[in-house]
Amino acid sequence: MTEGRIFGINGPVVKVKGSDAFEMQEMVYVGEEELIGEVIGVTSETTIVQVYEETTGLKVGEIVKGTGAPLSITLAPGILSGIFDGIERPLVDIRNLSGAFIARGVKVNHLDERRTWDTVIKVKAGDAVESGDVIAATQETSLIEHRVMIPPGIRGVVEWAAVSGSYTISEVIAKVKTDNGIVDITMKQEWPIKTARPYIKRQAIEKPLVTGQRIIDTMFPLAKGGAAAVPGGFGTGKTMTQHQIAKWCDADIIVYIGCGERGNEMTQVLEEFSELIDPKSNRPLLDRTMLIANTSNMPVAAREASIYTGVTIAEYYRDMGYDVALMADSTSRWAEALREISGRLEEMPAEEGFPAYLASRLSQFYERAGYVTNLNGTEGSVSIIGAVSPQGGDFSEPVTQNTKRFIRCFWALDKSLAYSRHYPAIHWLSSYSEYIDDLTKWYSENVSKDFMEKRGRMMAILQEESSLMEIVKLIGADVLPDSQKVTLEVARAIRLGFLQQNAFHADDTYVPLEKQNKMMDTILLLDDRMKEMVEKGIVFSKIAETGIVEDIIRIKYTIGNNDIEAPFHELQLKINETFDSLAAQRRE
């Protein structure tokens, strides 16, 4: 075992002398309490270690022991429904050992190695197996079947297989004869968090991650296997937007990373997720969710690890053939951790004090998203949604600008919308999605042939409204011609009736695509008929007096999500009858 001694301590950064045998990214135990750390720099004379626990009380001269392996986590049944810290230590077990505050040097297993799992063995002696092949399965939660796979890098013939029954994650369930000897296979794998898990090939992105949020699904869709950013200043609703997506998106599994966020927000996540019922299965949502809590008062170095821990777990479930959605809240706090450690290492700072390698670290994280063919031939995806917290809501700061280079979906949260209680506060003119062309075919085949065409029309109305509002601010709306007043009124219906969504309303918190499509049809019918009335010489005030626009705005509440055909047909009939009546009065 490699050993050295501490000769310098600077916050979470420890300098070690006495051995030149440490390796980059090697996991080490620091000091008498064996704090967990990772080697981040090596020279012929010194080794630099970042410590993932509080270093208060460490002394010069204490021993640092190498493990000979990179910082790794355990992948096995028992992850889902759990809450872990940034290096996959279960917080419930830590609380039982040390109380409400995490003590230093706490030794706990990543996963419960005493619990038994009812396991179905799917191989027998003589079967040829390769990396990724599913050899057993167990029901990890009521919603998710955990598929035990041959670890990457192993191929051969099964020499012995256990019979189906109850096993712990440490018990051998198969022996595989490889070219290098016999390998024991258990239900757990150890995997280094900074190494992406392998797959056969990356697939084209063609399916949306349906969230039930109209401004996302219709206006700025995210593809399964894609990457999105949710930037916004304090109080604009980043966390709530991610909560809504986590609750309602059609991913099989949710990985939620609270990276440097407030503890009360993580408490809220835990309480909400434990009470929520999954709409597809009528089972607790926590049955398909795992949480990593690295709150703002936890050691800063562990923030960096939490991001990689989360994405490694997401890739593991992707390898089983699941679609995984990963929420990182927030990558800005992670970047701040990089900046603090970089400063303690006395590295040359780049823009706003962030390290010069900020962009490459962001790319390493977001590039682990993707829709892939796994080693076992199944298809799975990891979709990454990262919150960004620019100081003062300034989107020109380095983290936001560098994030935009590596994502294709940008949901810009607007302070003025949030303060006017318009949620989600995603601004339709500042946001964009580059997945629209990739997803057009799917929407055409599964929702409506002209879905994206209708979306384009609504965006054009909103953009025209933005131009007209410049004139309105100068000289008022009364001087506008009636045709432009119609545009402003229809845009208001789009903003209040379609883009604004109430997370606390039973029918509005989640809206299926079929209803979103019908709502667009109705709004665009209103636009067509109002413009037709103006062309026939009917003054705008007469059109406004009908009150039909208010009926359109209220449809998100008045029409449910289940039986939508008849109510929308009746509403569209009412629109036509109202304007036909106006036209008849004009002729008289």
Secondary structure, 3 states (H helix, E strand, C coil): CCEEEEEEEECCEEEEECCCCCCCCEEEEECCCCEEEEEEEECCCCEEEEECCCCCCCCCCCEEEEEEEECEEEECCCCCCCEECCCCCEHHHHHHHHCCCCCCCCCCCCCCCCCCEEEEECCCCCCEECCCCEEEEEECCCCCEEEEECCCCCCEEEEEECCCEEECCCCCCEEEEECCEEEEECCCEEEECCCCCCCCEECCCCCECCCCCHHHHHHCCCECCCEEEEECCCCCCHHHHHHHHHHHCCCCEEEEEEECCCHHHHHHHHHHHHHCECCCCCCEHHHHEEEEEECCCCCCHHHHHHHHHHHHHHHHHHHCCCEEEEEEECHHHHHHHHHHHHHHCCCCECHHHCECCHHHHHHHHHCCCEEEECCCCCEEEEEEEEEECCHHHCCCCHHHHHHHCCCCEECCECHHHHHCCCCCCECCCCCEECCHHHHHHHHHHHCCCCHHHHHHHHHHHHHHHHHHHHHHHHHCCCCCCHHHHHHHHHHHHHHHHHHCCCCCCCCCCCCCHHHHHHHHHHHHHHHHHHHHHHHCCCCHHHHHHCCHHHHHHCHHHHCCCCCCHHHHHHHHHHHHHHHHHHHHHHHC
